[in-house]
Amino acid sequence: MPLRLPRLPARDIDALVAGRHPDPFAVLGRHIVEDVALVRAFLPGANYVELVTGEGEMRRAVPMIDAGDGLHEAPCPDDGPYRIRTAWPGGITETADPYSFGLLLSDDDLHLAAEGRHFDLATRLGANLREIDGVAGVLFALWAPNAAHVAVVGDFNGWNASRHPMRRRLGAGIWELFIPGVEAGAVYKYALVSGTGEALPWKADPLARRTELPPRTGSVVAEAPAFAWTDSEWLKARETADPMTAPMSLYEVHVGSWLRTEWGQMGSWDEASERLIPYLQHMGFSHVELMPITEHPFGGSWGYQPLALFAPTARLGPPEAFARFVDRCHAAGIGVILDWVPAHFPSDEHGLARFDGTALYEHEDPRQGFHIDWNTLIYNVGRSEVRGFLIASALFWIETFHLDGLRVDAVASMLYRDYSRKPGEWVPNHLGGRENFEAVSFFQELNTLVGARGRGAVTIAEESTAWPGVTRPVHHGGLGFHFKWNMGWMHDTLRYIAHDPVHRGYHGDDVTFGLVYAFSENFVLPISHDEVVHGKGSLLARMPGDDWQRFANLRLYLAMMWTHPGKKLLFMGCEFGAQDEWSVDAPFPWPHPFDERRQGASKLVRDLNALYRATPALHRLDHQPEGFAWIVADDSANAVFAFSRASRPGAAEILVVANMTPVPRHDYRIGVPHAGLWRERLNSDAQIYGGSNLGNGGAVETHGVAAHGHPQSLSLLLPPLGLLVLEHDARGVEGA
C-alpha cells in the first residue's frame, strides 16, 4: 500500500505556485506533521525528485512523492543532513535544501542595519559566497521592509519566481535565503510583491558587487575580494601624511572615453594600467580623479546617475581588474580619487525607485524626493537605513579598493531644500528654513567615519555656494570635508580670460576677488568636465584672439592656476588645448606629434606640475593667508598682476608676475621683499611652449629702488600674454 503523507493545505500550495507565500520556511524543508517527519520541496518543472540521506555505504535515495503543482514530499529521518536530487529537462542536480537552514543573519547584523550603522553592509546584505555547515552556496539578503513577499530569481533556477522564496526577518525588514550550489558568476535579481499585492518589476540588487554589462541589468554573484595588494608602504605613508601641506594635482578623467579609439572601443582597466598610468607619470600629476565608475544604466550620464553603489562598472572589466589598476597607480606614486554620487539616482524600474512598492530609498513627497533638473530621485538621508547604505558604500570603496579619497558630487543640491526649486516647490525644515539638516548630519557622520577608518583618505566636496564651514572639522561645527571645489574662482577667472585683452583692465576684480575668501576653506581649483560640455566649448575655445593668442592665453591661464593658492584639478584634454568640447562617445583627441602649440601646452603643464611639486612655497601654505601676498593687484592700465608665495610666514620665496595683454612690458618695476638675485623658474612664453621667447635671461638682480612698499625692486621684461615665476636665490648675488 503506498505511503500516504499529510496533505499540505490547498491555500499553501496555491500561495507557493503563485509565488506569494508569506512564510515559505513554515511549509518547505523538514517538518513534523501529524507525527510524521517529512521533507517538502517545491520544484515546479522537475521531471523526477529524490531525497538523499546518509553518506558512503549509508547513502540512501528515495523517490519523493509528486503531490502536484510542483510540490514534492518524502518521509525522512528527523535529524541529520539531507540533499535533494532533481532531474530537470536539462540535466540532474543534487544540492542541500535551501529550507533546511536556520536563521542566517545575526541579531547584531539586523540591529546595526536598522540603525544605519552596519558599515560592513556589503559583507552581510547582497549576495555573499558562504559555506554553512559544510555546504557551499550563496547567502542572499535584501532590505525590503514593506514587501509582502520576496524571491530570488536567477540563471540557476530558470528565472522562476516561485522556486526560491525568501524568509523575512521581523523588525529589520530584511529578507534572507541561503541557496546551496550557486557559484560566483551567477546572474540574479529579486522578485518582490508589494504590501498591496502588486507584483513589482524584478529588481537588481542594491548591494551587488558586480553587474552584467549594460544594457543588461542583472546582478552578478561576485567572489569575496581577495586581491593580492602590494601597496602597504603607500598606505602606511598616506596615514601619516598631511594632505593640506602636500602638493595635489589631479587629472580628472573619464576612463572609457580617454581610452576610446577611432573605432569606438572603450578599453579596460588593464589597458588603463598600460596607457593611463605612464601618461600620468609623464605629466607629473599626483592623483587621478575618476569620473563615477559605480555601475550606471545610461552611459550618457557619464556615471553621475548610478544604481549599483558597490559595483565597478562592467564596461571596463571585473572588480579585480579595477583593484589591479589602483594597486599599479600606487606603485607608480599616483593617488586615486573616485567621484561618488550620494545625492540622487535614476528612476529605472530595475533599480531603487519604489523598491518594495513604497518610497524606500527616496522621499515620498516629490518636493523632497525628485530632482527637477536631472529627472532623478533624491536619497532620503534622514532615514537611518538609507544613510547607512550610503556611508557603507563610501567606506567600501575606500577600504576594499584602497582608494585615496572620494570627491562627493552635488553637495549643494543636498544641503538646500530649495535647490533649483521655485517657491511652493519645496518643503521647509522644522524651523521654516531652507537648510537640509538631515544632509548636514549625513555629511558630518560620513566624514567622521572616513577620518576614523580611511587610513588617511580624503573627501572633497563639489559645493558651489557659500555654505559656511564645508571644510571645517565636525567638532567645530563644520561638515568635515578635507577640501572643497572653488567654483567661484573658476567662474570668475574663466569670465576674465574670455575678455578681449584690451578690456581686461576693467575686470581685474575677477582675478583678485577670489583672494578675499581663498583661505576661508581648503580649496581645490577645478577646471572640470563641467566646463567643457553642454555647448560651452573646450577650454581653448574660450580664449580670445588669433590662434597664437589663444594658445598664449591658455598657457597664461594654466600658469595662473598652478601658482594660485589651492590644490589643482584639470580635466583631460585641457592640458594640451583640445579643440572641441568633450564628448563621451568620441575618441580622445590626442594632438599630432608635430602640432607644436598643443605639444607646447602639454610641455608647460608637465613643467608646472614639476615646479609645483618641487617648490614648497607653491603648496605648503595653500590654505593659509601667510603663504600669499599681493604685490600688484591694481594696475588696470597695463593689466598686470604680481604676487608672492611663501613656504613659511614671512619667507616670500616665489614671485609670480602675469601680463594679461599681448603687449610686452619693458622695464616693468616690481617691488620685492628680498634683495639679491631672483631666478626665472618658469616663463609661459618660452619657445619650448610655443611662445615668443621674451624673458629676462634666466635671472634678474634687484636694484635699491623702492616700489610697492618694498625697499628693493626688479626691472622686468614681461612677455606678451605671459606669466613669470621667479625664485629668490637665498645665496645672494650670482657668483658671490
C-alpha positions in Angstrom: 0.0 0.0 0.0 1.6 3.4 -1.0 2.7 5.7 1.8 0.1 8.4 2.5 1.6 11.7 3.8 -0.3 14.5 5.5 -1.6 16.8 2.8 -0.4 20.4 2.7 -3.5 22.7 2.7 -4.5 23.9 -0.7 -4.1 27.6 0.3 -0.4 26.9 1.0 0.1 25.2 -2.3 -1.7 27.9 -4.2 0.5 30.6 -2.5 3.6 28.7 -3.4 2.5 28.3 -7.0 1.6 32.0 -7.2 5.0 33.0 -5.7 3.3 34.8 -2.8 3.6 32.5 0.3 4.2 34.7 3.3 6.3 32.2 5.2 7.9 29.5 2.9 10.0 28.1 5.7 6.8 27.1 7.6 5.9 24.6 4.9 9.1 23.8 3.0 12.1 21.9 4.3 11.9 19.3 7.1 8.8 19.3 9.4 7.0 17.0 11.8 3.4 16.8 10.6 0.9 14.6 12.4 3.8 12.8 14.0 5.4 12.1 10.6 8.9 13.6 9.8 8.8 14.7 6.2 10.6 16.9 3.7 8.8 19.1 1.3 10.4 20.7 -1.7 8.7 23.0 -4.2 10.3 22.3 -7.6 8.0 23.2 -10.4 9.1 21.8 -13.8 11.1 18.9 -12.3 10.8 15.5 -14.0 11.8 13.4 -11.0 12.9 14.2 -7.4 14.7 12.0 -4.8 15.5 12.6 -1.2 19.1 11.6 -0.5 20.3 10.8 3.1 23.4 9.4 4.7 27.0 9.2 3.5 29.1 6.5 1.9 27.6 3.0 2.5 24.8 4.6 4.4 23.8 6.7 1.5 20.1 6.2 0.6 18.0 7.8 -2.2 14.2 7.5 -2.0 11.8 9.0 -4.5 9.8 12.0 -3.3 6.1 11.8 -3.9 4.8 14.2 -6.5 2.0 15.9 -4.7 1.1 18.0 -7.7 1.7 21.6 -8.7 5.5 21.2 -8.3 5.3 20.1 -4.6 7.4 17.0 -3.8 7.3 15.2 -0.4 9.1 12.3 1.3 9.4 10.9 4.8 12.9 11.3 6.3 14.9 10.8 9.5 14.1 13.6 11.9 17.8 14.6 12.2 20.9 14.6 10.1 21.7 16.3 6.8 19.9 15.5 3.6 20.1 16.6 0.0 17.6 16.7 -2.9 18.4 15.2 -6.2 16.4 16.6 -9.1 16.0 15.5 -12.7 15.4 18.6 -14.8 14.7 18.6 -18.5 18.3 19.9 -18.9 20.1 17.6 -16.5 20.4 16.4 -12.9 21.3 18.4 -9.8 21.9 17.4 -6.3 22.1 20.1 -3.6 21.3 20.7 0.0 17.8 22.0 0.7 17.7 25.9 1.0 14.9 25.4 3.5 16.9 23.2 5.8 19.0 26.1 7.2 18.1 28.1 10.3 18.4 31.9 10.8 21.4 33.2 9.0 22.0 36.9 9.8 22.8 37.6 13.4 20.7 39.8 15.7 23.6 42.2 15.7 23.6 42.4 11.9 19.8 43.2 11.9 20.1 45.7 14.7 23.0 47.6 13.2 21.4 47.6 9.7 18.2 49.0 11.1 20.2 51.7 12.9 22.1 52.6 9.8 25.3 51.7 11.5 26.3 48.5 9.8 29.2 49.9 7.8 30.3 46.5 6.5 26.9 46.1 4.9 28.3 44.6 1.7 29.5 41.5 3.6 26.0 40.8 5.0 23.4 42.0 2.5 23.6 41.4 -1.2 24.9 38.0 -2.5 27.8 36.6 -0.5 29.5 33.3 -1.1 29.3 31.3 2.1 30.0 27.8 3.4 27.4 26.9 6.0 27.5 23.5 7.8 30.0 22.4 5.2 27.7 23.3 2.3 28.9 25.9 -0.2 26.5 28.4 -1.7 25.3 32.0 -1.7 23.6 33.9 1.1 21.2 36.3 -0.4 19.9 39.1 1.9 17.8 42.1 1.0 16.3 45.1 2.8 12.6 45.4 1.7 10.6 46.1 4.8 7.3 46.9 3.1 7.2 43.9 0.7 4.8 41.1 1.3 6.9 38.5 -0.5 10.5 38.4 -1.9 12.1 35.6 -4.0 15.5 35.2 -5.6 15.4 34.6 -9.4 18.4 33.8 -11.5 20.0 31.7 -14.1 20.4 28.9 -11.5 16.6 28.5 -11.1 15.4 29.2 -14.6 14.3 32.7 -13.6 11.3 31.1 -11.9 9.9 33.5 -9.2 8.3 30.6 -7.3 11.4 28.5 -6.8 13.3 30.4 -4.1 11.1 32.5 -1.8 13.0 34.2 1.0 12.4 34.3 4.7 11.5 37.7 6.3 13.4 38.6 9.5 11.0 40.5 11.7 11.9 44.0 12.9 14.6 45.0 10.4 12.6 44.2 7.3 15.4 42.1 5.9 14.8 39.0 3.8 17.3 36.1 3.6 17.9 32.8 1.9 20.9 30.6 1.5 20.9 28.8 -1.8 23.4 25.9 -1.9 25.4 25.2 -5.1 25.2 28.7 -6.5 28.6 29.9 -7.5 30.4 33.1 -8.4 29.3 34.4 -11.8 25.6 33.5 -11.3 23.2 36.2 -12.5 20.3 37.1 -10.4 17.5 39.6 -9.4 14.8 39.8 -6.8 11.1 39.3 -7.4 9.1 41.4 -5.0 5.4 41.6 -4.2 4.3 44.9 -2.6 2.3 45.1 0.6 -0.8 45.8 -1.6 -0.3 42.6 -3.5 1.2 44.2 -6.7 3.9 42.2 -8.4 6.8 44.6 -8.9 9.3 44.7 -11.7 12.2 42.5 -10.9 14.9 44.4 -9.1 18.7 44.4 -9.3 20.5 44.0 -6.0 21.3 47.4 -4.3 24.3 45.7 -2.7 25.6 43.9 -5.8 29.4 43.9 -6.0 29.3 43.1 -9.7 26.7 43.6 -12.5 26.0 42.5 -16.0 27.3 44.6 -18.9 24.8 47.3 -19.7 22.2 47.4 -21.2 21.6 44.1 -19.4 20.6 44.8 -15.8 21.2 41.7 -13.8 23.3 41.5 -10.7 26.2 39.0 -10.6 27.4 37.0 -7.7 31.0 38.1 -7.0 33.9 36.4 -5.3 34.8 37.8 -2.0 37.6 40.4 -2.5 40.9 38.5 -2.4 43.2 40.7 -4.4 46.9 40.4 -3.5 47.7 44.1 -2.8 51.3 45.3 -2.9 50.7 48.9 -1.7 51.3 48.5 2.0 54.1 51.1 2.0 51.9 53.6 0.1 49.0 53.2 2.7 51.4 53.5 5.6 52.9 56.7 4.2 49.4 58.1 3.5 48.3 57.5 7.1 50.9 59.9 8.4 50.9 62.5 5.5 49.3 65.9 5.8 47.2 66.4 2.7 46.8 70.2 3.4 50.5 70.9 3.0 51.3 68.4 0.3 51.1 69.1 -3.5 47.9 67.8 -5.0 47.5 68.0 -8.8 44.5 66.0 -10.0 43.9 64.8 -13.6 40.1 64.3 -14.0 39.4 61.5 -16.4 36.5 59.5 -17.9 38.4 56.3 -18.4 36.3 54.9 -21.1 36.5 57.9 -23.4 40.1 58.6 -22.6 40.9 55.1 -23.9 38.4 55.2 -26.7 39.8 54.7 -30.2 38.5 56.0 -33.5 36.9 52.5 -34.0 34.8 53.0 -30.8 36.4 50.6 -28.4 36.2 51.7 -24.8 39.2 49.8 -23.4 39.6 48.2 -20.0 41.2 48.7 -16.6 44.2 46.7 -17.7 44.6 48.9 -20.8 44.3 51.9 -18.5 47.2 50.5 -16.4 49.3 50.2 -19.5 48.5 53.6 -21.0 47.0 56.0 -18.5 49.4 55.4 -15.6 52.5 56.1 -17.7 50.8 59.2 -19.0 50.1 60.4 -15.5 53.7 59.8 -14.5 55.0 61.6 -17.6 52.8 64.6 -17.0 53.6 64.7 -13.3 50.1 64.6 -11.9 49.9 63.4 -8.2 46.4 62.0 -8.5 43.9 60.7 -11.0 40.3 61.6 -10.3 37.9 59.1 -11.9 34.5 60.2 -13.0 32.0 57.8 -11.5 32.7 54.2 -12.1 29.9 52.8 -10.0 27.6 50.9 -12.3 25.1 53.1 -14.2 22.5 52.1 -16.8 22.9 55.0 -19.1 26.4 55.7 -20.4 25.5 59.2 -21.4 25.1 60.2 -17.8 28.9 59.8 -17.5 28.3 57.7 -14.4 26.5 60.5 -12.5 23.3 58.5 -12.4 24.4 55.3 -10.8 22.3 52.4 -9.5 24.9 50.0 -8.1 26.9 51.9 -5.5 29.0 48.8 -4.6 29.9 47.6 -8.1 32.6 48.9 -10.5 31.1 49.2 -14.0 31.3 46.1 -16.1 32.1 48.3 -19.1 35.8 48.3 -18.1 36.2 44.8 -16.7 35.7 42.8 -13.4 36.3 44.3 -10.0 39.6 42.6 -9.6 40.9 44.4 -12.7 39.9 47.7 -11.0 41.8 46.7 -7.9 44.8 45.9 -10.0 44.6 49.4 -11.6 44.6 51.1 -8.2 47.4 49.0 -7.0 49.5 49.9 -10.0 48.7 53.6 -9.6 50.1 53.4 -6.1 53.2 51.6 -7.3 53.7 54.5 -9.7 53.3 57.1 -6.9 49.8 58.2 -8.1 46.8 58.5 -5.8 43.3 57.6 -6.9 40.2 59.7 -6.2 36.7 58.5 -7.1 33.7 60.7 -7.9 31.0 59.3 -5.7 27.3 60.2 -6.0 25.1 60.1 -2.9 22.7 62.9 -4.0 20.4 61.1 -6.4 19.7 58.0 -8.5 17.8 57.3 -11.7 14.2 56.0 -11.8 14.9 52.9 -14.0 12.4 50.3 -12.9 15.0 47.6 -12.1 16.7 50.0 -9.7 15.9 51.6 -6.4 12.8 53.5 -7.4 9.9 52.4 -5.1 11.9 49.4 -4.4 9.4 47.5 -2.3 6.4 49.2 -3.6 7.0 52.3 -1.4 9.4 55.2 -1.5 12.0 53.3 0.3 15.3 54.9 -0.7 13.7 58.2 -1.9 11.3 60.7 -0.3 7.5 60.1 -0.9 6.9 63.8 -1.5 8.3 64.8 -4.9 9.1 68.3 -3.4 11.8 66.5 -1.4 12.4 63.3 -3.5 12.6 64.4 -7.1 15.3 66.4 -8.9 13.6 68.6 -11.5 16.8 69.4 -13.4 18.1 65.9 -13.6 14.9 63.8 -13.7 16.2 61.7 -10.9 15.2 60.7 -7.4 16.8 62.0 -4.2 18.0 59.7 -1.4 16.2 60.2 1.9 19.3 60.6 4.1 17.0 61.3 7.1 16.2 57.5 7.1 18.7 55.6 9.1 18.9 52.6 6.7 19.4 54.8 3.6 22.0 56.8 5.4 23.8 53.6 6.5 23.6 52.2 3.0 25.3 55.3 1.5 28.0 55.5 4.2 28.7 51.8 3.8 29.2 52.4 0.1 31.7 55.2 0.7 33.7 53.1 3.1 33.5 50.0 0.8 35.3 51.9 -2.0 38.0 53.2 0.4 38.6 50.0 2.3 38.0 47.4 -0.4 39.8 49.2 -3.3 42.3 51.2 -1.3 41.1 54.5 -2.8 42.8 57.6 -1.6 39.7 59.7 -1.4 36.2 60.5 -2.6 35.1 63.6 -4.5 31.4 63.9 -3.4 29.2 65.0 -6.2 26.4 67.6 -6.0 26.8 68.5 -2.3 25.0 71.8 -2.7 21.9 70.0 -4.0 21.7 68.1 -0.8 22.4 70.9 1.6 19.5 73.1 0.4 15.8 72.0 0.4 15.1 74.7 -2.2 17.9 73.8 -4.5 16.8 74.7 -8.1 13.2 75.0 -6.9 10.7 77.8 -7.2 8.5 79.0 -4.2 6.0 76.3 -3.4 8.1 73.5 -4.9 10.0 72.7 -1.7 9.4 71.8 1.9 10.9 74.0 4.6 12.8 72.4 7.5 11.2 72.3 11.0 12.4 75.8 11.6 10.9 77.1 8.4 14.3 77.5 6.7 15.9 76.1 3.5 18.8 74.2 5.1 18.6 70.4 5.0 19.7 69.4 8.5 19.5 65.7 7.6 22.1 66.2 4.9 24.3 68.2 7.2 24.2 65.3 9.7 24.9 62.8 7.0 28.0 64.6 5.8 29.3 65.0 9.3 28.9 61.3 10.0 30.4 60.4 6.6 33.5 62.5 7.1 33.9 61.4 10.7 33.9 57.8 9.7 36.2 58.3 6.7 38.6 60.0 9.1 38.4 57.2 11.6 38.6 54.3 9.1 40.0 55.7 5.9 43.8 55.5 6.8 44.4 59.0 5.5 41.9 59.0 2.6 40.4 62.4 1.9 36.9 63.7 1.0 36.4 66.6 -1.5 33.1 68.4 -1.7 31.7 69.7 -5.0 29.9 72.6 -3.3 29.1 75.7 -5.3 27.6 78.0 -2.7 28.8 80.0 0.3 27.7 77.4 2.8 30.0 78.1 5.8 32.4 75.5 7.2 32.4 72.9 4.5 36.0 72.0 5.3 35.8 73.0 9.0 36.2 70.0 11.4 33.0 68.4 12.6 33.9 69.0 16.2 34.0 72.7 15.3 30.5 72.6 13.7 31.7 72.1 10.1 30.8 69.4 7.6 34.3 67.9 7.9 35.4 67.6 4.3 39.1 67.9 3.7 38.7 70.0 0.6 36.1 71.9 -1.4 36.0 72.8 -5.0 36.4 76.6 -5.5 33.6 77.1 -8.1 33.7 80.9 -7.5 37.4 81.1 -8.6 36.6 79.0 -11.6 33.7 81.1 -12.8 35.5 84.4 -12.2 38.7 83.6 -13.8 37.1 81.9 -16.9 35.0 85.0 -17.3 38.1 87.2 -17.1 40.2 85.2 -19.5 37.4 85.2 -22.1 37.6 89.0 -22.3 39.5 90.6 -25.1 42.8 91.7 -23.6 42.0 95.3 -24.4 39.2 95.2 -21.9 40.8 93.1 -19.2 42.0 96.2 -17.3 38.3 96.9 -16.4 37.7 93.5 -15.0 40.7 92.9 -12.6 38.3 92.1 -9.8 37.6 88.8 -11.4 41.2 87.9 -10.7 41.5 89.5 -7.3 38.2 88.7 -5.7 39.0 85.1 -5.2 41.7 86.0 -2.8 39.2 87.7 -0.5 37.9 84.3 0.6 40.7 82.0 -0.7 41.6 80.9 2.9 38.1 80.5 4.3 38.0 76.9 3.1 40.6 74.3 2.0 40.1 74.8 -1.8 40.7 72.8 -4.9 40.8 74.9 -8.1 38.7 72.9 -10.6 38.7 73.1 -14.3 36.5 70.0 -14.6 34.4 68.3 -17.2 31.5 70.6 -16.5 33.4 73.5 -18.1 33.9 71.7 -21.5 30.4 70.3 -22.1 26.8 71.4 -22.9 27.8 73.9 -25.5 30.5 75.6 -23.5 33.1 74.5 -25.9 36.6 73.5 -25.0 38.9 75.4 -22.6 40.9 76.6 -25.6 37.7 77.8 -27.3 37.1 80.3 -24.5 40.4 82.0 -25.2 40.1 85.2 -27.4 42.3 86.3 -30.3 44.0 84.6 -33.2 45.5 81.1 -33.0 48.7 82.3 -31.4 46.9 84.4 -28.8 44.5 81.6 -28.0 47.3 79.3 -27.0 49.2 82.0 -25.3 46.1 82.8 -23.2 45.7 79.1 -22.5 49.2 78.8 -21.2 48.8 82.0 -19.2 45.6 80.8 -17.6 47.0 77.4 -16.7 50.2 79.0 -15.2 48.0 81.4 -13.2 46.0 78.4 -11.9 49.2 76.4 -10.9 50.7 79.4 -9.0 47.4 80.5 -7.3 46.8 79.2 -3.7 44.8 75.9 -3.7 45.1 72.3 -5.0 44.7 71.8 -8.7 42.3 69.8 -10.9 42.4 69.7 -14.7 40.1 67.7 -17.0 41.6 65.5 -19.6 42.3 67.3 -22.9 42.7 70.7 -21.3 46.4 70.0 -20.8 47.1 70.3 -24.5 44.3 72.5 -25.7 41.7 70.2 -27.2 39.9 71.9 -30.0 36.4 70.7 -29.4 34.3 70.2 -26.3 34.4 66.8 -24.7 32.1 64.0 -25.9 31.8 60.7 -24.1 31.3 58.9 -27.4 34.2 60.5 -29.3 37.8 59.2 -29.5 40.2 61.2 -27.3 41.6 64.0 -29.4 45.3 63.3 -29.0 47.4 66.1 -30.6 49.6 65.3 -33.6 53.3 64.9 -32.7 54.1 67.9 -34.9 51.4 70.1 -33.5 53.9 72.5 -31.8 51.3 74.6 -30.0 49.5 71.7 -28.4 52.7 69.9 -27.6 54.0 73.1 -26.1 50.9 73.5 -23.9 51.3 69.9 -22.8 55.0 70.5 -22.0 54.0 73.6 -19.9 51.6 71.6 -17.8 54.3 68.9 -17.3 56.7 71.6 -16.2 54.1 73.3 -14.0 53.5 70.0 -12.2 57.2 69.5 -11.7 57.7 73.1 -10.4 54.6 72.8 -8.2 55.8 69.6 -6.6 59.4 70.7 -6.1 58.6 74.2 -4.7 57.2 74.2 -1.1 56.2 77.8 -1.5 53.7 76.8 -4.1 51.8 74.3 -2.0 52.8 74.2 1.7 50.7 77.1 2.8 47.9 76.7 0.2 45.2 77.2 2.8 46.8 79.9 5.0 47.0 83.6 4.2 50.6 83.7 5.4 51.5 81.9 2.2 50.3 84.6 -0.2 50.7 88.4 -0.6 49.6 90.7 -3.4 52.4 93.0 -4.8 50.5 94.4 -7.8 46.7 94.0 -7.8 45.5 97.3 -9.2 47.4 98.0 -12.4 44.3 98.3 -14.6 46.2 100.3 -17.2 48.6 97.5 -18.0 46.5 94.5 -16.8 49.5 93.2 -14.8 49.2 91.2 -11.6 52.0 90.2 -9.3 52.1 88.3 -6.0 54.4 86.4 -3.8 54.1 82.8 -2.4 55.8 81.6 0.7 56.5 78.2 2.3 56.6 79.7 5.8 55.4 83.0 7.2 57.5 86.0 6.0 59.6 83.9 3.6 58.1 85.1 0.2 60.5 82.9 -1.8 58.4 83.0 -5.0 57.4 85.9 -7.2 54.7 85.5 -9.8 54.1 88.2 -12.4 51.4 87.9 -15.1 50.9 90.2 -18.1 47.3 89.8 -19.3 47.8 91.7 -22.6 49.6 90.8 -25.9 51.8 93.9 -25.4 55.3 93.2 -24.0 56.1 95.4 -20.9 59.7 96.6 -20.9 61.4 97.7 -17.7 58.3 96.9 -15.6 59.3 97.6 -12.0 58.2 95.1 -9.2 58.9 95.6 -5.6 60.2 92.5 -3.8 60.8 91.7 -0.2 64.4 90.4 -0.6 67.4 91.8 -2.2 69.7 89.9 -4.5 69.2 87.5 -7.3 65.8 86.3 -8.5 66.0 83.3 -10.9 63.4 82.8 -13.6 62.0 79.3 -12.8 59.3 79.4 -15.5 58.2 81.6 -18.4 54.9 80.6 -20.0 56.1 82.5 -23.2 59.2 80.3 -23.6 59.9 79.0 -27.1 59.6 75.4 -25.9 56.0 76.1 -25.0 55.2 77.7 -28.3 55.7 81.3 -27.1 57.7 84.3 -28.5 60.6 83.6 -26.1 60.7 87.0 -24.5 62.1 87.0 -21.0 64.8 88.0 -18.6 67.8 85.8 -19.5 67.1 83.4 -16.6 67.8 85.7 -13.7 67.4 89.3 -12.5 69.1 91.2 -9.8 67.4 93.7 -7.5 68.0 97.5 -7.5 67.9 99.7 -4.4 64.8 101.4 -5.8 61.7 101.3 -3.6 58.4 100.0 -5.1 55.2 98.6 -3.9 56.1 99.1 -0.3 59.4 97.3 -0.5 62.9 98.9 -0.4 64.1 96.7 -3.3 62.7 96.1 -6.8 63.3 94.3 -10.0 63.1 95.7 -13.5 61.5 93.1 -15.7 60.6 92.4 -19.2 57.1 91.0 -19.1 56.4 88.8 -22.1 53.1 89.1 -24.0 50.2 87.1 -22.5 52.8 85.6 -20.4 53.5 84.6 -16.8 56.8 84.6 -15.0 57.7 82.6 -11.9 60.9 83.8 -10.2 62.5 82.4 -7.1 64.7 84.3 -4.7 68.3 82.9 -4.5 69.0 82.9 -0.8 72.7 82.6 -1.6 72.8 86.2 -2.8 74.0 87.7 -6.0 75.1 85.3 -8.7 78.8 84.5 -8.3 79.0 85.8 -4.7 
